[in-house]
Amino acid sequence: MMTPKNNLFSGSTMLLAFVIFLLTGLSFASDSFAATLYVKKSGTKLQALDSARSKVIARLSRGTPVSVIKKSKRFYQVSTPGGNKGWIFKFKLTSRAPANSSGGGGILGALGGRQKIAARESSSGSSIRGLSPISEKHAKNKGISEEDIQAVKQMEAFHINPLDVEKFLKEGRLGEYGQ
């Protein structure tokens, strides 16, 4: 007759075996289930290699779901719903499907950052929206000069060509071109 001391399948041994089995199963499961991420901005480059200077395979639209195959330091190898495989700069992807809207995103979007922030994330909600009529009236009541109000309006109207942004990022080794 076996006693608990001699039993190879005692409680602690069984628990240890179960933990090892569970951890082994989880490691295999994590490799077999690719994460789905979404493209942040229309025009995002799907590239042949994990380098910003490699050949562009395709340009993806905002909200395109991609399956992550592999991760490098700054790029994710992904597959698209159309079957294309390539690399995308990791900051051009998000875990949440973007709401339907136009690609846009401006300069901050080109740098790979979030394109919209909530008012609570800023020290001044009006700075996000620009000068609405209410904000402009408040500024005037606080003694802000007409010259300063016009300067803010000029900044809001300023747009930069996406190709110029791309050139700036390349030459400055910023964003996906950084080392």
Sequence and secondary structure as in RCSB ss.txt:
>XXXX:A:sequence
MMTPKNNLFSGSTMLLAFVIFLLTGLSFASDSFAATLYVKKSGTKLQALDSARSKVIARLSRGTPVSVIKKSKRF
YQVSTPGGNKGWIFKFKLTSRAPANSSGGGGILGALGGRQKIAARESSSGSSIRGLSPISEKHAKNKGISEEDIQ
AVKQMEAFHINPLDVEKFLKEGRLGEYGQ
>XXXX:A:secstr
   TTT TT HHHHHHHHHHHHHHHHHHHHHHS  EEEESSTTEEEESSSSTTS EEEEE TT EEEEEEE SSE
EEEE TTS EEEEEGGGEESS   S  S  HHHHHTTS S   GGGSS HHHHH   HHHHHHHHHTT  HHHHH
HHHHHHH    HHHHHHHHHHHT GGG  
